Amino acid sequence: MQKISHLLSLSLMSLALLFTVGCGQNDNNPQNGQTEARPFKIIQLNERDIVFQNLYPATIEGVENVEIRPKVDGFISKIYVDEGAFVKKGQLLFKIDAPQYEQAVRAARANIQVAQADVNTAEMELNKIRPLVDRNIISSFELENAELNLASKQAILAQVRTQLETAETNFSYTNITSPVNGVLGTIPYKIGSLVNSSTPMPLTTVSNISKIYAYFALNEKQILDLGVHQGQLAQLLQKQKGVQLQLANGTIYAEEGKIESVSGLINSSTGSVNARATFPNQDLSIRSGSSGSIIIPQFIENSVVIPQKATFEIQGQKFVYLVQDDQTVHAQAISVLSNNDGQHFVVESGLKVGDKIVLEGVHTLRNGEKIDPELIDFESSNQFTESDQEESIQ
């Protein structure tokens, strides 16, 4: 036991010696001490203007989307167009084989001939009776009876003429034409398909895309981020210039649009306000049913703007390192606008003009650490120019 105790004592002494030597080495190592401050780039804050590009997902439709449906029962006998073709108003699209309507036209025309003959006969009878009445050969009763008979035959003639018009109208429905200029959608039915007015799917859809509508929505938070209340939204958006359309592949449509319609009510199911922007589409490059994003610029004046790379986040709260007069840094909580351009934040609170903050490497700093600051101009550090902004949107 004494031997074991002696060995333990020697071991503890050895560990203590090693610890003392190690500490001494650390104290003499300038790499591990605080004697040399690390260099960091810093910027001084001032007021500046900035433009944010707010994006809102949008669905695109033509100014007219007309479903082509049959009005009569029959079989599709001819299809004169193909899917995706551009058609003009009045152009023939489909032919429906419905012989009953042609037969109705023929029957109505025959009825007109019969009715016309009856009218002619009644007129002849009237013309024969009238002089006889004038000479008191027959009574005026016969004349009145002949006049009533003629009026009856004329009414029948008018009725069968109406029947002919109805029959011809129904027969015309067997030739289906385009009601507008536009581009055809899919054609789900083929030659020989039986169709009628209650067929669940339309024969096709014609979209007038000489102009396009881009439908989008703004929720309550996005409305407030624009700096207006809901009652001012329509007025703000309808006066908005520089409205652009970002297509599904990220490119920016060449034509600028205009916001023409803004709903006055908040949709209770989505909590958003619906709006519609209109864009010219003379080259028909954008088709109905596409998707994209509406870009609305937001100009913010005289604001404290900081680079996003100068911030860090802890439990949902954003911070920057504020540089003190003694060149130490202290974490400063800030609040920012939710709208941003992907490179900058607009500060709402926590910083003021004249403050100096660390620009880069904030994740390597410790609160209270002393640094060797290199003050650089904010504009020179701002590599996110307007041209870059357009590229980032694209």
C-alpha positions, 0 to 999 in steps of 0.5 A: 500500500505504501508503494502504491501511495508513493507511485500516486504521489509521483504521478500527481507531481508529474501532472502538476509540473506538465500543467505549469510548463504548459501554462507558461508556454501559452502565456509566452505565445503571442498567438494566444494572447490579446496583445495583438488586435486583429485587423477588420474592415469597418464602415461609418453609417450615413443616410442614403437612398435605395431601391428594393425590387419586391417580387410577387408570384403571378399567374398569366392569362390572356385578356380573353380566354374563351372556351369553345363548346358545341351548342348542338348534338352530333359527331365531330366530322372535321377539325380544321385547325391544330393545337397551338395555332393562331386563329382569327375571329370567324375562322372555321375550327370544327364541323359537327355532323348533325343531319337533323338540323339540315333536315329541319331547315329543309322542312322549314323552307317547304313549310314556307312555300306552303304558307306562302301559297295559302297567303296567295290563295287568301289574297286572291279570294279577298280580291274576288270578294271585294268588288262583289261587296262593293256592288252589294252582290254579297254581304260585307260579312263575306269580305270580313271573313276573307280579310281575317282568313288572309291575316291568319295565313299571313301569321302562319307564314310569319311563324314558319319563317321564324321556324326557318330562322331557328332551323338555320341558326341551329344548322349554323352551329354545326360549323364552329368558328373562333369568336376572337383572335387568339391561340388555340389550346388543347383539342381533347376530342378527335374526329368521330367523337360525340359531343353536345352542349353538356360535354364536360370538356370544351372542344378547345380554348382560344386565348387572346394574348395580344395583351396579357394579365398577370394576377398576383396577391399581396398579404397584409404584411407585404402591404404594410412593408410598402409603407401604406395602409390597405386603403392607400394600396390601390392608389399606390399600385395604379400609379406605380411605374417600372412594373416588370414581369419576371418569367419562369426561367428568371429572365425579365420581360422586355415590356413594362406593365401597368397595374390596372386593378386592385381588389378593395377587399381582403380575401378571407381565406388567404388574407391577401389582396388580389391585383392585376397587371397588364402587359403588351404582348404583340409578338405573342411570346408569352402564352396564357397559363404561364407563371412568373413574378411581378416586380414592383420597385420600392424607393426608400429615401434617407435611410440607414442601410447596411450590408447583410454580410455585416450582420449575424443572427442569434435566435431570430434576432439580428446583430451587428458589431458596433465599434467603440471609441476604444476600438473594442466591438460590442454586439448591437441588436437591430431591427430591419425592414423585411423587404430587402434586395438580397444584399442590404438591410434597411435599419429601423432601429438599433443604429444611427447615422455616424455609428461604425460597424464591422463590415466583414468577418463578424462570425469570427469576433467575440463580444468585447474584443479589441480590433485593428479597424480599417475604415473604408468608404461605404460606397466602395464597399457596396459592390451591389450596383444597379446593374448587378441588381438587375442581373440578380433579379434575372 
